[in-house]
Amino acid sequence: MEIKEVIEAIEYVKKYKTETNRIEVKKALGGFPTCYDTFSSFSNKYGGIIIFGVDEDKDFEITGVYDINDLQKNKCNS
């Protein structure tokens, strides 16, 4: 995926204040977020992207992640 596509996806959720069936956001300041339901949903469709560091509860504010290196290494087990 190109960075341009990620930026466009972030701009979309911020503009329309909603996720889509192909774009999911997860806040990740306090640790690796729960993703099992998202993976399950995407696997039953055509896939999608999960954007970490955006908080849906805070009007889709970009909040960042707790530790980018750990986030990249972590496996979603929940």
Backbone as CSV, one residue per row, in Angstrom:
resi,resn,N_x,N_y,N_z,CA_x,CA_y,CA_z,C_x,C_y,C_z
1,MET,0.843,-1.166,0.000,0.000,0.000,0.000,0.891,1.232,0.000
2,GLU,0.533,2.186,-0.787,1.285,3.430,-0.891,0.897,4.389,0.235
3,ILE,1.832,5.220,0.657,1.575,6.189,1.720,0.437,7.136,1.340
4,LYS,0.344,7.435,0.051,-0.729,8.314,-0.436,-2.102,7.714,-0.114
5,GLU,-2.230,6.410,-0.285,-3.502,5.739,-0.008,-3.846,5.787,1.481
6,VAL,-2.839,5.649,2.325,-3.070,5.720,3.771,-3.506,7.128,4.157
7,ILE,-2.830,8.127,3.625,-3.188,9.521,3.916,-4.610,9.806,3.453
8,GLU,-4.966,9.338,2.279,-6.329,9.528,1.769,-7.360,8.850,2.669
9,ALA,-7.027,7.664,3.179,-7.945,6.948,4.073,-8.125,7.720,5.380
10,ILE,-7.035,8.249,5.934,-7.125,9.046,7.163,-7.954,10.300,6.913
11,GLU,-7.707,10.972,5.810,-8.479,12.172,5.473,-9.963,11.843,5.334
12,TYR,-10.276,10.693,4.753,-11.671,10.288,4.582,-12.366,10.107,5.931
13,VAL,-11.765,9.332,6.837,-12.429,9.079,8.121,-12.530,10.357,8.948
14,LYS,-11.548,11.221,8.831,-11.611,12.496,9.561,-12.701,13.397,8.981
15,LYS,-12.825,13.443,7.678,-13.818,14.302,7.019,-15.238,13.832,7.300
16,TYR,-15.472,12.529,7.147,-16.830,12.001,7.272,-17.144,11.452,8.662
17,LYS,-16.147,11.463,9.552,-16.321,11.028,10.942,-16.890,9.616,11.031
18,THR,-16.388,8.732,10.185,-16.855,7.349,10.205,-15.822,6.428,9.577
19,GLU,-15.823,5.194,10.011,-15.040,4.159,9.366,-15.879,3.618,8.211
20,THR,-15.269,2.779,7.403,-16.006,2.164,6.304,-15.854,0.647,6.415
21,ASN,-16.423,-0.058,5.472,-16.258,-1.515,5.481,-14.857,-1.932,5.039
22,ARG,-14.018,-0.974,4.621,-12.640,-1.263,4.192,-11.594,-0.487,4.980
23,ILE,-12.035,0.453,5.841,-11.099,1.246,6.640,-11.518,1.175,8.100
24,GLU,-10.583,0.770,8.947,-10.836,0.674,10.388,-9.712,1.432,11.088
25,VAL,-10.056,2.213,12.100,-9.030,2.916,12.874,-8.987,2.348,14.279
26,LYS,-7.793,2.371,14.867,-7.588,1.861,16.226,-6.687,2.823,16.972
27,LYS,-7.122,3.218,18.174,-6.204,3.990,19.003,-5.156,3.024,19.532
28,ALA,-3.945,3.502,19.696,-2.866,2.600,20.094,-1.863,3.305,21.006
29,LEU,-2.346,4.229,21.827,-1.450,4.911,22.756,-1.136,4.053,23.971
30,GLY,-2.094,3.236,24.402,-1.915,2.466,25.633,-1.441,1.053,25.432
31,GLY,-1.098,0.672,24.231,-0.673,-0.689,23.949,-1.340,-1.190,22.682
32,PHE,-1.026,-2.422,22.326,-1.573,-2.982,21.093,-3.083,-3.168,21.241
33,PRO,-3.874,-2.603,20.340,-5.333,-2.701,20.454,-5.876,-4.066,20.044
34,THR,-7.076,-4.360,20.464,-7.772,-5.581,20.073,-8.191,-5.468,18.610
35,CYS,-7.861,-6.477,17.826,-8.125,-6.421,16.382,-8.846,-7.643,15.849
36,TYR,-9.091,-8.638,16.669,-9.642,-9.895,16.172,-10.922,-9.691,15.370
37,ASP,-11.849,-8.895,15.889,-13.120,-8.674,15.179,-12.891,-8.006,13.825
38,THR,-11.946,-7.091,13.772,-11.644,-6.414,12.515,-11.073,-7.399,11.503
39,PHE,-10.108,-8.221,11.929,-9.534,-9.221,11.025,-10.612,-10.172,10.510
40,SER,-11.483,-10.582,11.404,-12.560,-11.495,11.032,-13.493,-10.856,10.009
41,SER,-13.851,-9.622,10.259,-14.741,-8.905,9.349,-14.092,-8.721,7.976
42,PHE,-12.829,-8.294,7.962,-12.136,-8.086,6.692,-11.978,-9.393,5.930
43,SER,-11.778,-10.495,6.639,-11.577,-11.776,5.943,-12.862,-12.264,5.283
44,ASN,-14.002,-11.778,5.754,-15.279,-12.165,5.157,-15.687,-11.248,4.022
45,LYS,-14.859,-10.262,3.718,-15.151,-9.302,2.646,-13.991,-9.303,1.666
46,TYR,-13.570,-8.118,1.301,-12.483,-7.972,0.342,-11.221,-7.422,0.985
47,GLY,-11.089,-7.577,2.292,-9.931,-7.037,2.990,-10.157,-5.594,3.373
48,GLY,-9.113,-4.959,3.821,-9.203,-3.568,4.223,-7.920,-3.145,4.890
49,ILE,-7.935,-1.945,5.450,-6.756,-1.453,6.144,-7.133,-1.056,7.566
50,ILE,-6.196,-1.303,8.464,-6.343,-0.864,9.843,-5.313,0.232,10.046
51,ILE,-5.766,1.361,10.504,-4.873,2.490,10.753,-4.751,2.663,12.255
52,PHE,-3.544,2.463,12.775,-3.290,2.620,14.199,-2.930,4.074,14.494
53,GLY,-3.360,4.538,15.668,-3.002,5.886,16.099,-4.057,6.929,15.802
54,VAL,-5.261,6.494,15.470,-6.386,7.406,15.246,-7.493,6.992,16.212
55,ASP,-8.008,7.956,16.967,-8.993,7.660,18.016,-10.401,8.038,17.563
56,GLU,-11.190,7.018,17.280,-12.579,7.226,16.847,-13.391,7.961,17.913
57,ASP,-13.122,7.663,19.184,-13.871,8.282,20.275,-13.542,9.754,20.460
58,LYS,-12.459,10.211,19.888,-12.054,11.618,19.975,-12.204,12.306,18.624
59,ASP,-13.304,12.004,17.943,-13.601,12.638,16.658,-12.528,12.349,15.605
60,PHE,-12.000,11.126,15.640,-11.003,10.664,14.678,-9.725,11.501,14.731
61,GLU,-9.376,11.908,15.942,-8.139,12.655,16.173,-6.942,11.721,16.015
62,ILE,-5.891,12.230,15.416,-4.652,11.468,15.307,-3.940,11.575,16.647
63,THR,-3.779,10.437,17.318,-3.210,10.429,18.660,-1.838,9.775,18.718
64,GLY,-1.447,9.096,17.674,-0.158,8.419,17.660,-0.236,7.040,18.299
65,VAL,0.890,6.374,18.358,0.957,5.024,18.917,1.944,4.988,20.072
66,TYR,1.834,3.965,20.906,2.658,3.846,22.108,4.124,3.604,21.790
67,ASP,4.430,2.758,20.836,5.808,2.428,20.475,5.766,1.796,19.088
68,ILE,6.169,2.542,18.088,6.041,2.086,16.708,6.795,0.779,16.457
69,ASN,7.959,0.618,17.058,8.724,-0.617,16.849,8.010,-1.823,17.437
70,ASP,7.483,-1.686,18.653,6.751,-2.787,19.267,5.456,-3.068,18.512
71,LEU,4.800,-2.022,18.059,3.550,-2.191,17.311,3.794,-3.001,16.042
72,GLN,4.898,-2.742,15.362,5.209,-3.468,14.136,5.557,-4.928,14.411
73,LYS,6.149,-5.207,15.555,6.536,-6.580,15.908,5.384,-7.379,16.515
74,ASN,4.470,-6.694,17.177,3.402,-7.347,17.932,2.474,-8.119,17.022
75,LYS,1.962,-9.219,17.512,0.953,-9.985,16.796,-0.362,-9.815,17.498
76,CYS,-1.404,-9.642,16.744,-2.725,-9.425,17.335,-3.269,-10.763,17.819
77,ASN,-3.308,-10.958,19.107,-3.806,-12.198,19.676,-5.173,-12.031,20.322
78,SER,-5.719,-10.849,20.256,-7.012,-10.652,20.921,-8.015,-10.041,19.978
